[in-house]
Amino acid sequence: MSKTSPTAAGHPDSVAQPPLSAELIDAINQVFALFRANYHNQYYSAFGNDQGSVAITKKLWLQTLRSFPAEVICTAAERIIAESEYLPTLHKMLDACRRAGLPGQLPSPLAAYREACNAASPKAAQQWSHAAVYLAGRDCGWYRLANFSERQVLPEYSEIYQRYADRVAAGETLVVEPPPALEESPHRPASVATAEHNMASLKALFD
């Protein structure tokens, strides 16, 4: 696809971001070409022949998905085509990119979220499928995970979890810090007065 597509022009965000690469622009163009070929009727029902509408949508997808490598975006699109008969929304595409970009040893965001919700206490002492699952739960807040609905908390948890997944993908080893051991207090014998009081109480029970 041509690198002179309207998607090449992006609007700068208020927060500085790396420049858009030619590979990323091409990936978005390839994704839309795949969707047009595989979801022909749905695609034209959504966009018709309005190239202006398509260009605006491409820009939105480009800005939203720009944190993912080009190959992850293409892989996500291919998986959607293989798994779904419906043209995806941007939200579905974002979720697919998150799943496609996860290192192999990590569970999906939904599986990680449910593991975090169901974990017993103390949390740090449990056997986790991956440290990222625990760390995302800790940062999201165990109270929120236990008391708010999946619809409310899953997006927040998934965002935090993805940041840890990115660190794992970059080669970082995450660990769960074990809970601090309880300090053993030395045994102190009761004083004579305390012992006499306790004995008197016991005798009173049998009088």
C-alpha positions as CSV (number, residue, x, y, z in Angstrom):
1,M,0.0,0.0,0.0
2,S,1.2,3.5,-0.7
3,K,2.9,5.4,2.1
4,T,1.3,8.6,0.8
5,S,-2.1,7.4,2.1
6,P,-4.1,10.0,4.1
7,T,-3.2,8.0,7.3
8,A,0.3,9.5,7.0
9,A,-0.9,12.8,8.5
10,G,-1.4,12.5,12.2
11,H,-2.4,15.2,14.7
12,P,0.1,15.7,17.5
13,D,-1.2,14.7,20.9
14,S,-0.9,16.9,24.0
15,V,1.6,14.4,25.4
16,A,4.7,13.9,23.3
17,Q,4.7,10.5,21.5
18,P,7.3,8.9,19.1
19,P,6.8,9.8,15.5
20,L,4.6,7.5,13.4
21,S,6.7,5.1,11.4
22,A,6.1,4.1,7.8
23,E,5.7,0.5,9.0
24,L,2.9,1.4,11.3
25,I,1.1,3.4,8.7
26,D,1.4,0.5,6.2
27,A,0.1,-1.9,8.9
28,I,-3.1,0.2,9.3
29,N,-3.5,0.3,5.6
30,Q,-3.0,-3.5,5.3
31,V,-5.5,-4.1,8.1
32,F,-8.2,-2.1,6.3
33,A,-7.4,-3.8,3.1
34,L,-7.8,-7.2,4.8
35,F,-11.1,-6.1,6.4
36,R,-12.4,-4.8,3.1
37,A,-11.6,-8.2,1.4
38,N,-13.0,-10.4,4.2
39,Y,-16.0,-8.3,5.4
40,H,-16.9,-6.9,2.0
41,N,-20.6,-6.1,2.6
42,Q,-20.1,-5.0,6.2
43,Y,-17.1,-2.9,5.2
44,Y,-19.1,-1.0,2.5
45,S,-22.1,-0.8,4.8
46,A,-19.9,1.0,7.3
47,F,-17.9,3.2,5.0
48,G,-19.6,3.1,1.5
49,N,-17.3,4.5,-1.1
50,D,-16.5,7.6,1.1
51,Q,-12.7,7.7,1.1
52,G,-12.9,10.7,3.4
53,S,-14.7,8.7,6.0
54,V,-12.2,5.8,5.7
55,A,-9.2,8.2,6.0
56,I,-10.7,9.7,9.2
57,T,-11.2,6.2,10.7
58,K,-7.7,5.2,9.7
59,K,-6.3,8.2,11.5
60,L,-8.3,7.3,14.7
61,W,-7.1,3.7,14.6
62,L,-3.5,4.8,13.9
63,Q,-3.5,7.1,17.0
64,T,-5.1,4.5,19.2
65,L,-2.9,1.6,18.1
66,R,0.4,3.4,17.7
67,S,1.9,1.9,20.8
68,F,1.8,-1.6,19.3
69,P,4.4,-2.9,16.8
70,A,3.3,-3.2,13.2
71,E,3.5,-6.9,13.2
72,V,1.3,-7.2,16.3
73,I,-1.4,-5.1,14.6
74,C,-1.3,-7.3,11.5
75,T,-1.4,-10.5,13.6
76,A,-4.3,-9.2,15.6
77,A,-6.3,-8.5,12.4
78,E,-5.6,-11.9,11.0
79,R,-6.8,-13.6,14.3
80,I,-10.0,-11.5,14.2
81,I,-10.7,-12.6,10.6
82,A,-10.0,-16.3,11.6
83,E,-12.2,-16.1,14.7
84,S,-15.1,-13.7,13.9
85,E,-17.5,-13.2,11.0
86,Y,-18.1,-9.6,12.0
87,L,-16.2,-6.4,11.1
88,P,-14.5,-5.5,14.4
89,T,-14.9,-2.2,16.2
90,L,-11.8,-0.3,17.3
91,H,-12.4,-1.5,20.9
92,K,-12.3,-5.2,19.6
93,M,-9.2,-4.5,17.6
94,L,-7.5,-2.9,20.7
95,D,-8.2,-6.0,22.7
96,A,-7.0,-8.3,19.9
97,C,-3.7,-6.3,19.8
98,R,-3.2,-6.6,23.5
99,R,-3.7,-10.4,23.3
100,A,-1.5,-10.7,20.3
101,G,1.3,-8.7,21.9
102,L,1.4,-10.7,25.1
103,P,4.5,-12.9,25.7
104,G,3.7,-16.6,25.5
105,Q,3.9,-17.3,29.2
106,L,1.3,-14.7,30.2
107,P,-2.4,-15.4,30.5
108,S,-4.9,-13.2,28.6
109,P,-6.0,-10.0,30.4
110,L,-9.4,-11.6,31.1
111,A,-7.9,-14.8,32.5
112,A,-5.4,-12.7,34.6
113,Y,-8.2,-10.5,35.9
114,R,-10.3,-13.5,37.0
115,E,-7.3,-15.1,38.6
116,A,-6.6,-11.9,40.6
117,C,-10.3,-11.6,41.7
118,N,-10.4,-15.2,42.9
119,A,-7.1,-15.3,44.7
120,A,-7.2,-16.0,48.5
121,S,-5.4,-13.9,51.0
122,P,-2.7,-13.2,51.8
123,K,-2.3,-12.4,48.1
124,A,1.5,-12.4,48.0
125,A,1.6,-15.9,49.4
126,Q,-0.4,-17.5,46.6
127,Q,0.8,-19.4,43.6
128,W,0.4,-17.1,40.7
129,S,0.5,-18.1,37.0
130,H,2.7,-15.1,36.5
131,A,3.9,-12.3,38.7
132,A,2.3,-9.8,36.3
133,V,-1.1,-11.0,37.4
134,Y,-0.4,-10.3,41.0
135,L,1.3,-7.0,40.4
136,A,-1.6,-5.7,38.3
137,G,-4.1,-6.7,41.0
138,R,-2.0,-5.0,43.6
139,D,-1.8,-1.8,41.6
140,C,-5.5,-1.9,40.6
141,G,-6.5,-2.5,44.2
142,W,-7.7,-5.7,45.8
143,Y,-10.8,-3.9,47.3
144,R,-11.9,-2.8,43.8
145,L,-11.4,-6.2,42.4
146,A,-13.5,-7.8,45.2
147,N,-16.3,-5.2,45.3
148,F,-16.8,-3.8,41.8
149,S,-18.2,-5.5,38.7
150,E,-16.1,-6.9,35.9
151,R,-17.5,-4.3,33.6
152,Q,-16.2,-1.5,35.9
153,V,-12.8,-2.9,36.8
154,L,-11.6,-5.1,33.9
155,P,-10.6,-2.2,31.6
156,E,-8.5,-0.6,34.4
157,Y,-7.0,-3.9,35.3
158,S,-6.2,-4.7,31.7
159,E,-4.5,-1.4,31.1
160,I,-2.2,-1.9,34.2
161,Y,-1.6,-5.6,33.2
162,Q,-0.6,-4.6,29.7
163,R,2.1,-2.3,31.1
164,Y,3.6,-5.2,33.1
165,A,3.3,-7.4,30.0
166,D,5.2,-4.8,28.0
167,R,8.0,-4.9,30.6
168,V,8.1,-8.7,30.4
169,A,8.3,-8.5,26.6
170,A,11.2,-6.1,27.0
171,G,13.1,-8.7,29.0
172,E,12.4,-7.7,32.6
173,T,11.8,-10.4,35.2
174,L,8.9,-9.6,37.5
175,V,8.7,-11.1,41.0
176,V,6.2,-11.2,43.8
177,E,7.7,-10.0,47.0
178,P,6.9,-12.6,49.7
179,P,4.9,-11.3,52.7
180,P,7.0,-10.3,55.7
181,A,7.5,-13.0,58.2
182,L,5.8,-12.5,61.5
183,E,8.3,-11.7,64.2
184,E,8.5,-14.4,66.8
185,S,8.0,-13.0,70.3
186,P,9.9,-14.8,73.0
187,H,7.7,-16.7,75.5
188,R,7.4,-14.8,78.7
189,P,6.1,-16.6,81.8
190,A,3.1,-15.0,83.5
191,S,3.9,-13.1,86.7
192,V,3.1,-14.6,90.1
193,A,0.2,-12.1,90.5
194,T,-1.3,-13.0,87.1
195,A,-0.9,-16.7,87.8
196,E,-2.7,-16.4,91.2
197,H,-5.5,-14.4,89.6
198,N,-5.9,-17.0,86.9
199,M,-6.0,-19.8,89.4
200,A,-8.6,-18.0,91.5
201,S,-10.8,-17.5,88.5
202,L,-10.6,-21.2,87.7
203,K,-11.5,-22.2,91.3
204,A,-14.5,-19.8,91.2
205,L,-15.8,-21.7,88.2
206,F,-16.1,-24.9,90.3
207,D,-17.4,-23.4,93.5
